[in-house]
Amino acid sequence: MADQHPGKPRKLRTSVKGPLMFSAFWAVVAFGAVLIFASGGSARAPRFDLAFTAAGIAFIVTLVIAAMLSMSHKDNAEHLGKGSGVNLSSAGNQGHGFGGQKSGGQAPAAGDVTDGTPGT
C-alpha cells in the first residue's frame, strides 16, 4: 500500500479487481458444474438452489484465499540478488563458502586435506 500514488490506478496485486475476478471465475465454474451434475440428467429440472449455494461458497472461499495470499506477499531484499554462483551473498568473504580460500589468503598445499578426511 505504500507504493500508491493519488490519481493513478493501482497495480493488479494491490487492487481489489484481481481477487474479485479470480473469485468470480471460480464461482461461475462451480455454478455451472453443480447446475449440470446436481440435476441428475436432462429429464429432471435443474437445481438452481444448489448451484447458487455452490457459487456463493466458491466465491467466498477463493476470495478469502486470494486475499490472504496477497497480504502475505513480500518482496525479496535487494542484497539477496547480489554476487554470483552458488554462494550469492559471499562475494567479499574469502574464507567461507564452497571453493573459498583459507583465511591467510594462500591456496592449500598439494598434501593438505581441507575436507576433514585423512589424506593418502
N, C-alpha and C positions, 0 to 999 in steps of 0.2 A: 504494500500500500504506500510505501514511501516513494515509489517511482511514479506517482500520479502527477499529472500536470493539469491545471484547470483549462477547460475548453478543448482538450484533446481526448480522443477515445482511449479507453483502457486497452491493455494487452488482453489477449484471449484468456490467459491464465488468471489474471486478476479481475476479469469482468464476470458478470453473472450469466452472460449469454451462453458460454461454453458448457458449463454443467447443466443448464436448463435444456439445451438442445440434446445433449447426451442422454439425459433422463427421459425427455420426451420421445426420443427414438426408441428406447427400450420399452417404454410404456406402450407405444403403438405396436411393437413386435409382440409384447405379452398379450395385448388386447386381441390382435389377430389370431394368435396361436390358440388362446383359450376359446375364442368365438368359434373357431373351426373344430377344435378337438373336444370341447365340452358338450357339444350338442349330440354327438354320437352318430352322425350321419346326416345326409341331406333330407331324409324323410321327416326329421323332427325339427322343431322350432329352435332357432339359435338362442343360446343362453347369454343374453346381454348383461344380466346381473353379475354373472361370474366373470365375464370379460371386463367389465368396468372395475370390478374389485381387483382383479389381477393387474390391470393397467395402473390403478392407484397405488397398489403395493409396489409394483416395479418402479414407478416414478419416484416414490418417496425413498425407497432403499437405494436406488442408484444416485439420487440427488445427495443423500447423506454421505455415501461412499465417495463421490466426486468432490464434495466439499471438504471432507477430511483429508483426502489426498492432496488437494490444492493448498490446504493450510499447512500440511507437513512438508511442503516443498521448500528446500533451502539450497541456495547456490553454493558451489564449492568455493573455498578460499582461493585467492589469487596465487598464493605461494605453492599450492599443490601442483600446478601445471608447469613449474619451472624445472630446469635440469633436463637430463636426457638419460635414456637407458632404463635399467630395472629400478635403480635407486634414484628416483627423480629429485628428491629434496637434498641429496648429499653432494651437490656439485662442488661445494667448498670443503667438505670433510674428507681428508685424505687418509684417515686411519680406520674408517668404518665402511661397511658395505662390501659387496662382492667385488673382488678384484682390486681392492684398495691397497695402498702401500702401507708399510709399518709406520709407526709414529716418528721414526727417525728420518723418514724420507728416503730410505735406501730400500732397494728391492732385496728380497731374501736370497741368500747364497744358494748354490746348487744343492748342497746337502741338507739345508734346513727344511724342516717339515712344519707347515703352518696350520694344518687341519687337525692336529691332535693325534694322528695315527703314528705309530712308530715307523721310522724311515728304514729303508732297506739298503 
